[in-house]
Amino acid sequence: MDIDDTDREILDSIERWAERELRPVARKFDHADEYPDDIVEQMKGLGLFGATIAPEFGGLGLSASTYARLVMSIASVWMAPVGIFNSHLIMAACVQRHGTDAQKRQWLPRFASGEIRGGIGLTEPNAGTDLQAIRAVARRDGDAYVINGTKTWITNGVYGSCFGVLVKTDPAAQPRHKGMTMFLCEKGEGFRAAKKIRKLGYKSIDSAELVFEDFRVPAANLIGGEEGRGFQQAVGGLELGRINVAARGAGIAAGALRDALRYAQQRETFGKPIAQHQAIQLKLADMATRVEASRLLIEQAARKYDTGQRCDLESSMAKLFASEAGVENSLEAMRIFGGYSYSTDFDVERYYRDAPLMCIGEGTNEMQRIIIARQLIERNPV
Ligand SMILES: Cc1cc2nc3c(=O)[nH]c(=O)nc-3n(C[C@H](O)[C@H](O)[C@H](O)COP(=O)(O)OP(=O)(O)OC[C@H]3O[C@@H](n4cnc5c(N)ncnc54)[C@H](O)[C@@H]3O)c2cc1C
């Protein structure tokens, strides 16, 4: 896929930055599960918090194709920092696509600079895949709404200050989605991060439970200004979201291949590098093929997205294949590293812990298969 010189320059500089700044510290931050403040400051300087925000609001305005490459390149070194700007950009995209002109002017420049950072609050303790089952409610009170409820697993929940939060403004509505509305909520009295969730992987980045207790949010923060559109606003970004998660999975798959390829040429058994044993070669070949296939599926979906074509089938296929590729390649890298794969002195154990998340986020892979099958049937009626 062709990209212009400016985008090429951005991608090259991000690649160099990831090698120079992320690779040396990734292991340390991951093992300490420590938030990388300095990296976040650098990401602000690189414009990553405005990567997909339109230039008129101070962002870089990258296409889905370029953004996916950027994500893949960072994730091949360390996936977690991608979540810090990606979840933030999902919130920003919601305002950019569905917000009123006043909301765009008020919020997007401060999102783009990273002055205000945050994410998206959809999931609740009892509702993930079945999003319409959420229980958080907002009740109108004068020129504000009063929100009560709990969100969980929210990326950037501790260190972020502003979130796109999906609630019910009409809990009795049928169909259920007609009673759902999205608000931009800034932390303050009645809205706090209650607990940081301890995780298998995707460390250093905070995932938290957010609690709303009689939290008053100005009516002006209702995204789009009209109740009942929140569900569409939340799921409307999923095609792009899936392309991004696919790029993270493909990044991990590529990182696992890169490390395994190097290690297999250095580690010797029975008088030769293990890369000369056919059993290892078969693994490397499958790993490389998965990376290339993921890349092509992502490019196909992103190209369709950028040209305004429908891409639900393509983005689901890319998400499904590339996220599974991340899991498979990280496990194969573990096998190639042998006992050393268990050592925290190498990165492959991190890839192995980080990869499964991509099979869950932006719609589980079970749901992706269902979406793909439905699309196949719809597009091929008998
Ligand atoms: C590290 C991390 C970060 C996250 N960040 C965010 C965030 O920033 N914001 C946010 O809102 N959420 C976030 N999430 C939540 C995530 O989006 C949900 O975990 C995900 O949507 C799945 O929901 P669930 O965990 O409730 O699983 P469930 O919905 O309970 O699903 C459990 C299992 O049942 C399957 N299943 C469910 N329904 C069906 C069906 N109809 N047919 C077939 N199979 C089905 C699922 O595929 C899965 O295998 C995050 C999660 C994690 C782990």
The ligand as an ORCA input file, in Angstrom:
! r2SCAN-3c Opt
* xyz 0 1
  C      -6.789     -5.461     29.812
  C      -8.176     -5.085     29.412
  C      -8.445     -3.791     29.011
  C      -9.762     -3.413     28.703
  N     -10.020     -2.089     28.387
  C     -11.316     -1.696     28.276
  C     -11.626     -0.301     28.111
  O     -10.751      0.555     28.029
  N     -12.937      0.062     28.049
  C     -13.954     -0.844     28.138
  O     -15.108     -0.441     28.086
  N     -13.680     -2.179     28.279
  C     -12.400     -2.615     28.362
  N     -12.110     -3.953     28.522
  C     -13.213     -4.918     28.630
  C     -13.376     -5.770     27.387
  O     -13.866     -4.981     26.339
  C     -14.312     -6.926     27.762
  O     -13.596     -7.775     28.646
  C     -14.766     -7.672     26.541
  O     -15.691     -6.887     25.826
  C     -15.454     -9.008     26.906
  O     -16.439     -8.812     27.855
  P     -16.472     -9.721     29.176
  O     -15.116     -9.744     29.752
  O     -17.576     -9.213     30.023
  O     -16.794    -11.188     28.658
  P     -18.252    -11.808     28.441
  O     -19.076    -10.895     27.626
  O     -18.775    -12.247     29.748
  O     -17.894    -13.095     27.566
  C     -17.368    -14.287     28.144
  C     -17.197    -15.339     27.034
  O     -18.463    -15.619     26.411
  C     -18.373    -15.395     25.002
  N     -19.661    -14.885     24.519
  C     -20.394    -13.869     25.044
  N     -21.517    -13.687     24.335
  C     -21.489    -14.588     23.317
  C     -22.364    -14.898     22.226
  N     -23.497    -14.223     22.005
  N     -22.019    -15.910     21.392
  C     -20.881    -16.601     21.577
  N     -19.991    -16.334     22.575
  C     -20.301    -15.346     23.438
  C     -17.240    -14.380     24.835
  O     -16.698    -14.474     23.523
  C     -16.263    -14.870     25.896
  O     -15.560    -15.974     25.403
  C     -10.805     -4.369     28.763
  C     -10.518     -5.691     29.112
  C      -9.216     -6.062     29.436
  C      -8.950     -7.483     29.839
*
